[in-house]
Amino acid sequence: MKKIIKYVLTDIIQNRIVLAYTLFLLITSFSVFSLEDSGSKGLLSMLNVSILIVPLVSLVFSCIYVYNSAEFLELLVSQPMPRKRIWLSLYAGLTLALMLSFLVGVGIPLFIFEPGIIALMMTLTGLFLTSIFVAIAMLASVKTRDKAKGIGIAILLWLYFSILFDGLVLFLLFQFADYPLEKWMVGISGLNPVDLTRVLVLLQLDVSAMMGYTGAVFKDFFGTDLGRFLSAFLLFVWALLPLWLSTRLFNKKDL
């Protein structure tokens, strides 16, 4: 298992797309903090970059890599090795490589310009998003043999989690504006890992004070130890559930 992880990790780190991804994040991070006159504005800008770019790259790149590794997977499956171990090794290699890119591109600049709890929170949430969307990408890729269809599903998932979900929530709030839905929003935010990470970081920035009663409800829940524990638990579930489903499908799949 270690040999597979090492091979995948080395292969991905040398990939030009991953190098370009790391360089893009690094240049963007230094540019944002250099141009913004306030540290809070820089953190908000980097938050927006993280919750849009990280899921997109993790989904699309992981999906393409799995499809391009079909012959490699067939070779491994022919060996006396459990399929579960092969699939988990592939996931570990992909996740570690993209996490390393995020740490270099975003984590290091954050701790250089804004060291503290907020930088730590943004770094951890970015790592969580990476692991979650790699798992979702692997589920999409193992679900269908068609490469174009699999990549299309990955892009649609990114659109849903990053853009469409917020639109649906706003639509519900508008339709039921006469009802007190603020507390329900706490539960709804857990249905989207992107929204969950956004709320956790914004609460550290005290932006919730500008969100009125809804922000106060979020802070009363996510600002407590129980809220942070449940948030971390939900993010773990978001990473483990797609990985578990994809592993089951890979075990039964006829290569």
N, C-alpha and C positions, 0 to 999 in steps of 0.2 A: 504493500500500500504506500509506503514511504517513497519507493522508487517511482511509482506512478505520479504521486503528488509533485515530486521533485522535477520529473520530466515535464509535466504540464506547466508547472510554475516557471521553469526556465524557458520553455517555448513561448509562453505568453509575455513574459517580461521582455523578450527580444522582439516581440511583434511591433511593427511600426505604428499600428493603430493605437496600441496601448501607450507607446512612447509619446505619440502625438496627444493623446488624452491627458497624460501626466503633464506634458509641457503646457497644454492649453489651460489646465487648472492652475498651474504654477504662475503663468503669466497673468491670468485673470485675477488671481488672489493678490499678487503684488501690485497690479494696476489699480484695483479697487481700493486697497488700503492707502496707496500713495495719492490717489486723486480725491478721496473723501476727506473732508475736514473734521469729521466726527467718527470716532471708533464705532459708535452704535450704527451709523449709516453704513459703514463698511461691513459690519457683521450682518446687517439685514440684506445687503447686496449679495454677500457670499451665501447666505441662507437660500436666497432665490436661485442662485446658480446651482447650489448643491441639490435642491429638491427637484430641479428640472433636468440637469445634465447627468447626474449620477444614475438615476433610474433608467434614463434613455440608453446610455452607454452600456450599463450592466445588462439590460434586456437584450439589446440588439447584438452586441458583441458576443455575449454568452451563447445566444441562439445560433449565430453563424458559426461559432467555434465548435459547438456540438455537432452540427451538420457536417462541417469539414473534417471532423474527427471520426466519421463513420467507419472508415477502413481500420483506423487505429483501434476503435472499440471492438470491431469484429475480431481483430487479432487477439485482443485481450480476452474476449469471451471464449475463444477457442482454447485458452490456457486453463489449467486446473485451478481456477480462482473464482470465488463467489461473485456473482454479478453485482450484488449489493456493495461489495468492497470497491469494485471498479468504478461504479457510479458515484459513490461518496468521495473517492479519490479525485475524480474529475471535478466534482463540485468544490472540494477543498482547494485544488490548484487554481481554479478560476477565481474563487472568492479571495484567496490570499493575494493573488496577483493584482486584482482590481482594488483591493483594500490598500495594498502598498502604494499604488498609484494615487489613491485619494489622500493617504497620509503625507506623501511627498508634495502633492499639488495643492492641498488645502490645509492639512493638519499643521505642517511646519510653519507656513505663513501666519496661521491663526495664533500660534503660540509665540511667534516673533512680535507681532503687532498688538495682539490683545490677549496676553496670557491670563489665565484664570478659569473660573468655573464655566463661563460661557463658551470659551474655546474648547474646553473638554467636552461639554455637552454637544456642541456642533460636530466635533470630531467623532464622538461615539454614535450620534444619530446618522452621520454619513456612512460609517462602517456598517451599521444596521441596515440602512437602505441598500448598500451594496450586496450584502449577504441575502437579503430578502428578494431582490430583483434578479439575482443570479439564479436563485431557486425557482422563481416563477418562470424565467426564461428556459430553464432545463425542463420544466414541466410542459411548457408549450412545445419545445422541440421534440420531446419524446412522444407527445400526443399525436403528432402527424408526421408522415414521411416526407411530405412535400415541403421543400426548403422555402419556397416563396410564401406558401401558406403559413408556415411556422413563423417566419420573420414578420409577416403581416399581422399575425396574432399578437406578437410581441409589441409591435408599434401601437396596435389598438389598445393593448393593456396599458401602455405608457400614457396614451391619450386619456384613457378613462381615469387612471389614478391621479394624474397630474393636472388635468383640465376639466374633464366632463363631470367628475365626482363633485367638485365644488359647484359647478353649474346646477346639478341636480339638487344639492343641498340648499342653494339659494332659491331654487324654484319651490321647494317644499316650505321654506321659511316664508316666502311671499304668499303662497296659497293658504298657509295656516298662521298668518300673522296675528290673528286674534287670540291665538292659544299660546300658553307659556311653554315654548319648546326649548328654552335655554338648557335645561337639565338633560333633555333628550339629546342635545347636541354633544354632550360629553360621551355618550354611548356611540353615537353615529361617527364621531371622529375616530373611534377605534376600528371602524370598518375600512379605513384607508391608512396604510402606514406612512404615506407622505404627509397627510394632514396631522397625524399623531406626532411625527417628528417636528413639524412646523410649530405646533402648539407648545411642545416642550421647550423649544428654543426661544420662542417669543415670550413665554412666561419668565424666562431667565433675563430677558431684556427689559422687563417691566412694561412692555408694550400693551399688556392686558389692561392697563389703566385707561387706554384710549379706546377700548372695545366695549365700554359700558357694562351693563349688567351681565351680558354673556361672558365678557372677560373675567368678571368677578367670580362667576360660577366655575369657569375653567380653572381659575387660580385656587379656588377653595378645594377643588378636587385634585388637579395635577400638581398643585404646589405642596401637597402633603406627602408624607413618606409612603402612605398606602397608595396614593395616586401614582407616584413615581414607580413603585413596585409593580402595580398593575400595568402601567405603560410599558415597562421593560418586559413583563410577561407577555403582553400582546405582541410586541415586536419579535420576541422569540417564537411565538406561535406562527406569526406571519412568515418567518424564515423556515421553521421546521415542517409545517403542514405541506407546502408545495414540494419540499424536498422529499418528504415521506411518500407523497402521492406519486411523484416522478420515479422514485426508487421502485415502488410496487409495479408501475407500468413497465419499467425497464426490465424487471425480473421476468415479466411475462411476454415481453416483446420478441417477435420473431425477426432476428436480424438477417 
